[in-house]
Amino acid sequence: MPKDFEINIYPIKLNLFYIYINKLKFENWTAASALNFIAMKSYSYACIPTFFLLSVIVITSAITRATNDDSQWLAAEAKALRETGWWSNYRKRVGNHCLWPGIRCYAGSVVEIDLSGLGLKGGITPQIGALSKLKLLKYLDLSSNRLTGELPSSLGNLTQLAVLDLSYNYLQSIPEDIGRLTNLVALNLSSNRFIGAIPSSVSNLTNLASLFLQSNQLDGSIPEDIGRLTNLIALNLSSNRFIGAIPSSVSNLTNLASLFLQSNQLDGSIPEDIGRLTNLVAFDLSYNRLVGPIPSSVSNLTNLASLFLQSNQLDGSIPEDIGRLTNLVALNLSSNYLVGPIPSSVTNLTNLASLFLQSNQLDGSIPEDIGRLTNLVAFDLSYNRLVGPIPSSVGNLTNLASLFLQSNQLNGSIPEDIGRLTNLVELDLSSNRLSGHIPSSLGQLTNLGSLSNCLSMNLNLLEGPIPNEIESLKALECLDLSDNKLSGSIPNQIGNLSNLTVLILANNNLSGRIPLQICYLSLHQLDLSHNFIGGDIPSQLFNLSYSTDIDLSHNLLQGVIPSQFGDLTDLSSLDLSWNNLTGTIPEFPFSVRNLNLSFNSLMGQIPNGLSYFPPETFTGNKDLCGSTQGFPPCPSTKHNLVVIILVPTLLFLISYFALLVFILRRQYRAKALKHDPSPTKNGDLFCIWNFDGKIAFEDIIRATEDFDIKYCIGTGGYGSVYRAVLPTGKVVALKKLHRLEAEQPAYDTSFRNEIKFLTEIRHKNIVKLHGFCLHNRCMFLIYEYMEKGSLFYALSIDEEAVELDWTKRVKIVKGVAHALSYMHHYCNPPIVHRDISSNNILLNSELEPFIADFGTAKLLDPDSSNRTVIVGTYGYIAPELAYLLVVTEKCDVYSFGVLTLEILMGKHPGELLSTLSSSSSRVQNFMLNEILDPRLSTPRSQKTAGDIVFIAVIAFACLRPRPKARPTMKLVSQEFLHIKSPIAMPLHEISVIELKNHEMFMSDENHK
């Protein structure tokens, strides 16, 4: 290799800070030694990123300025460039090829070609081999384009190349001839669709300093000959389908600074000789099937800044010598089968920012000196078998943002010093054996809940009252103190927790009354069951208009059931059983799916509207009557008259009184029927569910003239949509499955899937299903009509797009976020939509958003792998689905990120996302105002501008390639309740890169 190098390192984004290195010159260094210097400097503090971009331009003393005698050579260069087809606009030119886009010359000859992010399409032509005529070509970058097909074998002719970057394309096959590029220093083929095994010839590339093959579909085993690449500094084979053991020859790669093999199917044990890689700074073997113990030789890797071994099948104990890795910033050994105690030497790792040991079988106690790790930000020991008390030294960890100790066997009291952890946003101490009082110092943790997590202390032995100081936790969204021995009344101060959406205090010894203050919170879930709470149910409880789950069972409540419960239109579950409630049963909203009124002292008729509930709903109320099985029929009017006539004369006064009561009852029933008539032919659409469908069906047929084409307003994937005006004057949308599609199981399943979800969920930003018909001749759904159609339509038409001003667009983003949060976090089990796109967001006349089309939605099963086929709309599908085929809530989060950028830009952001993935330096100059929808004027209001900045930050956070690095929709929804611009600058001064790399939502795997 030549001795003189000029190396340009683009800004490298690390997890905790930025390092900028530009135009470093190295005299008389080899490529490997130069790159080794860069790696050591760049990774001395934080974890190595998945890839880094480098441009190596080799300048030899043999290069001289071109003369007129070189014209034939230069003409040959221009011809070779034209034959690639990448410069189609330059076919007629014979000179000045050095001025063509992406070309860099030295002394008149091409040394660098950078066409990254220019939207190149099609396959790479075999004529690429003609570039071998460019005798000085050292750098070829075609990354972040749309190139497809196989790499031609003629690529092997470019033997002079030092850097080859083809990442972020759709290429499918790596030729064996790749091994002829023996001068390569950097090879990046990541984020493509390469299949098959790694060509054995790769082991010939002995000058390689970096090899990136991650995020493909490569399989087979890792070649044993990989150990020949002894100059490697960075090796990334992650996110593929490799099987078999890690080759022992990897231990020959002693110059490695980063080794990433995560997210494959590797098995066997970690090579014992791995300790020879003493230059390693970042080491990741997570998400494989590795077995056996962690080799003790790992403790030789004293330069490590990050060690990730989570989600394998490793057993044995944590090496005692792990305390030698004093440069560690991140250590993750979670989700294995590790046993034994936590080594006391862990407390020597004073640079640790994150320590994850959860989901193992660790026992013993938490080291008393754990308080020495004062740089810890994230600490998780949950789901182990740890015993003993929580060390008081935990109070020294004042930088902690998350502390998870749940599901162990910890005992003793909660340290009072826990109040010193004022940076905590997540705290979970649940499922232990903690006793004593809840410390009042808990009120000092005022940041708790700002990541939308619960404060969970449930399933312990805590006693005494709930401290009044809890009112200071203003950011708290969820509070779970259930299954303890707490006593006293519920403090009124809980009503000051204005962000609280979930309150669970069940299974305690709480007494007193339900505080009126909690009735004014925006609670989705309220569970006060299994206590000794008395008094009436406050009528103000109907203020919980967004409540979906209320459980007040097994208490001492008395009085009547407030009729205002009928106003809770989103209510899906209500349990008032095992109390002392009296009076009659009021009408409940149709949305209630689970109802339990058993074992009270209720009387009178069971409302007809509740007849579809099983008898167990009402059992234990001896004075109820009606048509429900197991209950006597209510006495008729005729029977009452007979009784009155047969009353003895001696009871005349009593008879007279009874007759008067009878008359009054008839008047009351007449008035009730006037306001609530029985269903008729032109009655409620819910007849489709309550009866056989004929009555509503006839209205539908008449309103659409048997689905005449003139009423059709659109055609979807498996049916047509019609607009219909019912006899009541109500306008509805009908989605009718075509008869041809109805005979296909896939369409029928999708149709029934949509019914299943939309009849069980209720949210103001999810389209409402009024009814359905599942007749073998005609299948259709009846929806709430959306006057403005789809968001895609609104953004596609200039007049409609202008009507969607910035304020309305912000509102749309927020509405979709709240609906997804409800689906992911308040439905049990969680629901993943799997096809969030602008086509599936509908707008009503007020331009409010509604998520529609649940045909591909899926329930997440916590006991299943949730494997799936790829469904959804191209351009919105999360990248991990391509290789993991496992659906999680984070798939919807990614789609939401794409949708949010689309709303800001007025078009799909595919081109922007490709450009941002590019290595081109011009990306740094993109300003936020340049990507916003040009059909709208730049917002003048500082608040509106701040909202846009905030939304852009959230969008980019949702688009992170690593699913666990994306925020949850619950977090996004909560943050939208208090939008605060993270950057107070004019839009034209804020770069897109700055927003993309903003540190908001940077908790990575700590999102729970």
Disulfide bonds with the S-S distance in Angstrom:
Cys98-Cys105 2.01
Cys454-Cys478 1.47
Cys625-Cys634 2.01
